Amino acid sequence: MEQQDRKLKTEKKILNLSLAGSILFLLAEIFFAIYTGSKAVLMDCVYDIADLVMIGPFILLVPLLYKPTTKRRPYGFAQVESLFVLIKYCILLGVDVVLVLNCVKSILSGGNEVDASVLAAFEIAVSAGCVIMYLVLNRFQKKYSSPSIKAELFIWKLDALSTLGVGCAFLINLLLMRTPLSFICPYVDPGIAIILAVILVREPIEMIFDSLRSLVLFAPDDEIREKVKASCEDILGREGCEITDIDIIKTGRKVWAEIYFLPAGNVVDLVKLKAMHKEIIAKAREQFDSVYIDLLPDMEEYHVLAPDEITARREDLIKYLDEREQKKEKKKTKTK
């Protein structure tokens, strides 16, 4: 319980800090978007507004994600997190499309004249600020991380790179103004905005599909399956058990897994099963923030053995256990 409280406090601290930083940068971007009339700055500004609108309510949602599961809520509030992420990225995708259409319209009507020197200085300064914020949040993240924290870190990293790119583009625009290619200059600002939108559209699309998969409780990607399998395979194999199938559900930050296995000699030792389960959960929590694993003997794969086969298997198991004990004794002797 104390560990959960520490995680909750850390997550809220990171999100509050990110919220404060977002508000500060947003105010600066609104001012410069109005002052310069830049569509590229407006693109950043609208993205930040969409993120800000979502992060505020999410801070209120975070405590609910730490509540235990109940009979009424077998998945807790994990699906609410998936729904929240889905809404957030649908808004971002919609904003992205509208701004691209706006920029295309601007290009067709003759482009957009802006003060490139002021915008270059502003974007590079914002990029430096985003790098500082990313480093501060990353330091807190070392204590504890979650999908929401990783999302915030990703957004700050993306902001740092995109604003730096925009700043460099406006510097190039300054150079073009002194060359025969100066006729391109009015199209640089909306062109940069379109390039930003195209680059940034990938994440919303990926997250929308991922959130939908979580909401309808489809199986997650193979990477999660392999991580769960790796957490169980060695521990079960050590006791002569064989994994026959794995069912996994992931919604929000929570992962549920059912591990079907054949016990050694078709005999389930409940004491050993409990010890293995405890060890598997401890190992899995090194990989996942919130994970639930059930170990289930596979009834479909189970078959009644002939008496002579049972005897042979028991002899094999006894031999295996004797060899393991002998190895332990040899190690103790060497240590002494």
N, C-alpha and C positions, 0 to 999 in steps of 0.2 A: 504493500500500500504506500509506504514511504517513497519507494522508487517511482511509482506511478505519479505521486504528487510532484516529485522533482522533475519528471519528464513534462508534466503539464505546465509547471512554472517556467521551465526552459523554453518550451514551445511558445507560450504566450509572450514571453519576453522578446523572443526573436521576431514574432509577428508584429508586436507593438512597435518595435524599433523599425522594422521594415515599413510599417504604416506611416510612422513619423517622417522617415526619409522620403517616401513616395509623395506625401503631401508637400514637403518642401520643394522637391524637384518639379512637381506638377505646377505649383504656383509660378515658379521661374519660367517654365515652358509656356504657360498660358500668356504670361506677360510678353515673352518674345514672339509667340505666334501672332499675337495682336499687333505688336510693334513692327514686326518685319513683314507680316503677311505670308510667311513661308509655309508651304504645304508639307514639307518634310518635318518641320517642327510640329505642325498640327497633327501629323501622323503619330509621332511620339506622344504628343499630348493626349490624344484620344485613347491610345493604348493604355497610358497610365491612369486615365480616368476610369476605364473599364476595370483595370486591375484594382484600383482603389475602392470602387463601388463594391467589389466582391470580397476584398480582404477584411473590411469592417465587420460584416455579418459573420464571416468565417471565424473571427476571433471569439465570437459568442458561441459558435458551434463547437469549438475545440474541446471544452470541458465535457461535452456529451460523448465525445469519441472515447473517453477514458472510463465511461460507465460500463459495468459488467453486463454480459448478456443475460437475458431472462427468458422465460417461457413465452412471454408475449413478444419479445424482441430477440429472436434467436441469433440475429446478426448484429445486435446492438444498434448503433447509429451509423455503422460503416457505410450502408447504402446511401444515407443522407449525404455523406462526404462525396460519394461518386456522383450523385445528382447535382450537388453544388458545383463540382468541377465541370460537369457537362454543361450546365447553364453558363458558367463563366466563359468557357471556350466557344460556345455557340454565339455569345455576344461578341467576343473578339473576332470570330470569323465573319459575322455580319458587318461589323465595323470595317474590317479589312476590305471587304468587297465594295462597300459604299465609298470608301476613300479612294480605292483604285479607279472606280468609275468617275469620281470627281476629278482626279488627276488627269485621266484620259481626256475628259472634257476641257480641262485647262490647257493641255497640249494642243488640242484641235483648235482652240480659240486664240492661239498665239503665244502660249507659255506664261511664265510668271516672273517678273523682274523683282529681285531681292538684293539686299545689301550683303554680298557674299563675305566680306571681311568680318562684319559683326557676327554673322551666323557661324562662321568657321571658329571664331574665338569662343562663342557660347557653347557650341557642340563639344569642342575639345575639353572645356571646363566641366561640362556635365559628365562627360566620359570619365574624367579624373575623379569626380565625386562618386560616380557609380562604382568605380574600382575600389575606392575607400570603403563604401558601404558593403560591398561584396566581401572584402577582407574581414570586416568587423563581424558580419553575420556568420562567415565561415568559421571564425574562431569560436563563436557560441555553438555552432553545429557540431564541433568535435565532442561536446559534452553529450549531445543527443540530437538525433536526426529523425525526420518523418517525411512522408510524401509532401505535406504542405510546406515544410521548411525547404526541402529540395526544390520545390516549385518556385519559391521566393528567391532562392539563390540563383536558379536558372534565369529568372526574369532580370535580376540585377546584372548577371554576367552578359546576358543578351543586350541589355540596355547599354552597358559599357562598350561593347563591340559595335553596336549599331550607331551610337552617337559619335564614336571615333571615326567610323566609316563616313558618316555624313559630314563631319568636320573636315576630313581629308578631301572629300568631294568638292566642298565649297572652296577649299584652298586651290584645287585644280581649276575651279571656275574662275578664280582671280587671275590665274595665269592665262586662261583662254581669252579673257577680256582684252589682253594686250597682243593678240594674234589675229590672223585673218579668220579664225574660227569663232570669233566673238558672237556671230549670229546664233550659235548653239546655246549661249548663256541663259536666255529666258526659259529654255526647256530643261535646264539642269535640276532646278528645284522640284518640279513635279515628277521628273524622271527618277530622281533619288527616292521620292516618296513611293513610287510604284515598285522600284527594286526592293525597298525595305518591306513593303507589303507582301511581295512574292516570297521573300526569304522567310518572313515571320509566319506565313500562312501554314507552313508545314506542321508546326507544333500544335495549333488548335485542331487541325484535322486528325492528327495522331491521338490526341487526348480525348477527342469526342468519341472515336471508335473504341478506345480503351475504357472510357467511362460507360459507354453503352454495354460493352461486354461484361463489365462488373455489375451493372444494374440488372441484367437478365441472367446473371450467374453462369455465364459461359466459362469454360476452362481458360485459365490464363496462358501466357506464352510458354514455350518450352523451357526457357531459362529458369523460370520459377519452379517448374516441375523437376528439373535437374537438381536444383538447390535442395528441394525437399527430399528427393531421392538420396542425394549425397549425405544428408543428415541422418538417414535411417539405415542405409545399406550396410555399412561397416558394423554397426551395433547389432543389427539383427543377424547378420552373417556370422558374427562371433559366436552366437548361440546356436548355430546350425539352422537358422530360419531362412526361408527364401521368399523374397518379395514377388508376388504374382501380378499385382495391379496397384495403381495409385489414382485416386479421385481427388481433384483439387478445385476449390472455389476461392476466388479472390474478389473482394469487394472493398473499395476504399483502401485502407492500409492493412486490412485484416486478411489472413490466409487460413482457410480450413482445409485439412488434408486427411483423407482416410487411406491408410496403408493396409492392403490385404496381403497376408503372408501365409505360408505353410510352415507350421512349427516342426522342429526336428522330431522325427519318430511319430508324427501325428499326435503329439502330446503337448498340451498347453500348461506350462508351469506359471500359475498366476503371480507368484512371488517374483519370479524372473521377469515376467511380462511387465509388472509394475515398475521394476527397477530399470528395464530397457526404455519404457515410456518416459520416465523421468529424465533419463540421460539424453534421449532423442529430443525432447522439448528444450532442454538446456542448450543443446548444440544448434537447434533450429533458430533459437532466439538470437544467436550470433549473426544470422543472416536476415531475419525478418523482425520488424518492429512489434508485430502482434500476430502470433501464430497458434493455431489449435490443431493438434494431431491425434488421431485415434488409430490404435493398432487393432486390426480385426482379422482373426483366423479366416482364411478363404474357404467357405463351405462348398463352393462349386468345384474347386480344384481338389477338395478332400475326397478320398475314396477308401473304402474298407480294404485293409490289407489281409492277405492270407496269413495264418499263424506262423508259418516258417519265415515269411517276409518280415513280420513284426519282430521276430526273434533276431533276424539278421540285422535289422535296423537298430535294435536296442544294443546289440553287440558293437555295431559301428559307433554308436553314440558314446557307449562306455569307453571304447578304445580312444575316441577323440578326446573325451574328458580326461582320461588317464594321461594321455600325451601332453595335454595342456598343463596339468598339474606337475608333471615331470619337468616341463620347461620352466615353470615358475620356481620350482625347487632349485634348478640349475642356476637360475638368475640370482636367487638368494645366496647360494653358495659362493658364486663369483663375487658378489657384493661384499660378503664377509672377508 
